[in-house]
């Protein structure tokens, strides 16, 4: 076996790997508690109990509950960005925009705990810091770039692309927020309303 293959990890590498695993476990546990028991269950003490570790360990990684919440927010932004990136780029830009709209719906349904925490105000005492807000902008960049392409090709009217993204985001979020608040009789009605809202909002941008 050659020396360059290095079939081992240094102490520092193992320690970093363990810290990254613990960080992920803490964030995952916080999201599970949020989804299953509500925002009042998301406390450092409760998370520590679930993971059978001390609160000191969690504080040493995140600094505070707000630090943990910001990490949850950024993790959600990464998931949202990945969801958008999985949407294929085609020659039909308007179809791409519609597909991105449905990717946003899918993110909200599959990662509802993240969504409610990020955009639904589930953690009422949490306010995203500048880094987290920048993470939102990064997550939405695929949508903004597609809007800009549509404008360049004359598929959408020339206007501030960010304004269009915010309009789309606001309209789609409104339907999802009403769904999570229980204002639709079933998922089918929520999805039908979402489809109508998406089509009408895109049509208004032409």
C-alpha positions in Angstrom: 0.0 0.0 0.0 1.4 3.4 -1.0 1.9 6.1 1.6 -0.2 8.6 -0.4 -3.3 6.5 0.0 -3.4 7.4 3.7 -6.0 4.8 5.0 -6.6 6.7 8.2 -7.7 10.1 9.5 -5.9 12.5 11.7 -7.2 13.4 15.1 -8.2 16.8 13.8 -10.1 15.3 10.9 -12.0 12.9 13.1 -12.8 15.7 15.6 -14.1 17.9 12.8 -16.1 15.1 11.3 -17.7 14.4 14.7 -18.5 18.0 15.2 -20.1 18.3 11.8 -22.2 15.1 12.5 -23.3 16.5 15.9 -24.2 19.9 14.3 -26.4 18.1 11.8 -28.0 15.9 14.4 -28.8 18.9 16.6 -30.4 20.8 13.6 -32.3 17.6 12.5 -33.6 17.1 16.1 -34.7 20.7 16.3 -36.6 20.4 13.1 -38.3 17.2 14.2 -39.3 18.8 17.5 -40.7 21.8 15.6 -42.7 19.5 13.3 -44.0 17.1 15.9 -44.4 19.2 19.0 -44.4 22.8 17.9 -42.1 25.8 18.5 -42.3 25.7 22.3 -40.5 22.3 22.2 -37.5 23.8 20.4 -35.2 24.5 23.4 -31.6 23.7 23.9 -32.4 21.7 27.0 -35.0 19.6 25.1 -32.7 19.0 22.2 -29.9 17.9 24.6 -32.3 15.5 26.3 -33.2 14.0 22.9 -29.5 13.5 22.0 -28.4 12.4 25.5 -25.8 15.2 25.7 -25.2 18.3 27.8 -26.6 21.7 26.9 -23.0 22.9 27.2 -22.0 20.9 24.1 -24.8 22.5 22.0 -24.0 26.0 23.2 -20.3 25.4 22.4 -21.3 24.7 18.8 -24.0 27.3 18.2 -23.4 29.9 20.9 -27.1 30.4 21.7 -30.6 29.4 20.7 -30.6 32.1 18.1 -27.4 30.7 16.8 -29.0 27.4 16.4 -32.1 28.9 14.8 -29.9 30.7 12.3 -28.1 27.5 11.4 -31.6 25.8 10.9 -32.5 28.7 8.6 -29.3 28.4 6.6 -29.7 24.7 6.3 -33.2 25.3 5.0 -31.8 27.8 2.5 -29.4 25.1 1.2 -32.2 22.6 0.8 -34.3 25.2 -1.0 -31.4 26.0 -3.4 -30.8 22.3 -4.0 -34.5 21.8 -4.8 -34.4 24.7 -7.4 -31.1 23.4 -8.9 -32.7 20.0 -9.5 -35.2 21.6 -12.0 -33.9 21.1 -15.5 -33.1 24.1 -17.7 -35.0 24.0 -21.0 -35.6 26.2 -24.1 -39.1 27.0 -22.7 -38.3 29.6 -20.1 -41.9 30.2 -19.0 -42.3 26.4 -18.5 -39.0 26.6 -16.4 -40.5 29.3 -14.3 -43.6 27.2 -13.7 -41.5 24.2 -12.8 -39.6 26.4 -10.3 -42.9 27.4 -8.8 -43.8 23.8 -8.3 -40.3 23.0 -6.9 -41.1 25.7 -4.2 -44.4 23.9 -3.5 -42.5 20.6 -3.2 -40.0 22.1 -0.8 -42.8 23.4 1.5 -44.5 20.0 1.5 -41.4 17.8 2.0 -39.6 20.1 4.4 -42.5 21.7 6.1 -40.7 22.1 9.4 -38.0 24.1 7.7 -40.5 26.1 5.7 -42.6 27.0 8.7 -39.5 28.0 10.6 -38.1 30.1 7.7 -41.1 31.7 6.3 -44.0 31.0 8.6 -42.8 32.6 11.8 -43.0 29.4 13.8 -40.2 30.5 16.1 -41.8 33.9 17.0 -38.8 35.2 18.9 -36.4 34.5 16.1 -35.3 37.1 13.6 -32.9 36.0 10.8 -29.5 37.7 10.9 -27.8 39.2 7.8 -26.1 35.9 6.9 -29.4 34.1 7.0 -31.1 36.7 4.9 -28.3 36.5 2.4 -28.9 32.7 2.4 -32.4 33.4 1.3 -31.2 35.6 -1.6 -28.8 32.8 -2.7 -31.5 30.2 -2.5 -33.8 32.3 -4.7 -31.0 33.2 -7.2 -32.0 30.4 -9.6 -35.5 31.9 -9.8 -34.2 35.4 -10.3 -31.8 34.3 -13.1 -34.7 32.5 -14.9 -36.8 35.7 -14.6 -34.0 37.7 -16.1 -33.6 35.3 -19.0 -37.3 35.5 -19.7 -37.1 39.3 -19.8 -34.1 39.2 -22.1 -36.0 36.9 -24.5 -39.1 39.1 -24.4 -41.2 36.4 -22.6 -41.8 38.8 -19.6 -42.1 42.6 -19.5 -38.9 44.5 -18.7 -39.0 45.5 -15.1 -37.0 45.0 -11.9 -36.3 41.2 -11.8 -36.1 41.2 -8.0 -39.5 42.9 -7.9 -41.0 40.1 -10.1 -39.3 37.4 -7.9 -40.8 39.0 -4.8 -44.3 39.2 -6.4 -44.1 35.5 -7.3 -42.7 34.5 -3.9 -45.4 36.5 -2.1 -48.3 35.0 -4.1 -47.1 31.4 -3.8 -46.2 31.8 -0.1 -49.7 33.1 0.6 -51.3 29.9 -0.7 -48.9 27.7 1.3 -49.3 29.7 4.4 -53.1 29.4 4.2 -52.7 25.6 3.6 -50.6 25.2 6.7 -53.0 27.3 8.7 -55.8 24.9 7.7 -57.8 27.1 5.5 -58.3 24.5 2.7 -60.5 21.5 3.2 -57.9 19.1 1.8 -54.5 19.0 0.0 -56.1 18.7 -3.4 -57.9 22.1 -2.9 -54.7 23.7 -1.8 -52.8 22.3 -4.8 -55.5 23.5 -7.2 -55.4 27.0 -5.7 -51.6 27.0 -5.9 -51.7 26.0 -9.6 -54.2 28.7 -10.4 -52.2 31.3 -8.5 -49.0 30.3 -10.2 -50.4 30.5 -13.7 -52.2 33.8 -13.0 -49.2 35.4 -11.4 -46.9 34.4 -14.3 -49.5 35.7 -16.8 -49.6 39.1 -15.0 -45.8 39.4 -15.7 -46.1 39.0 -19.4 
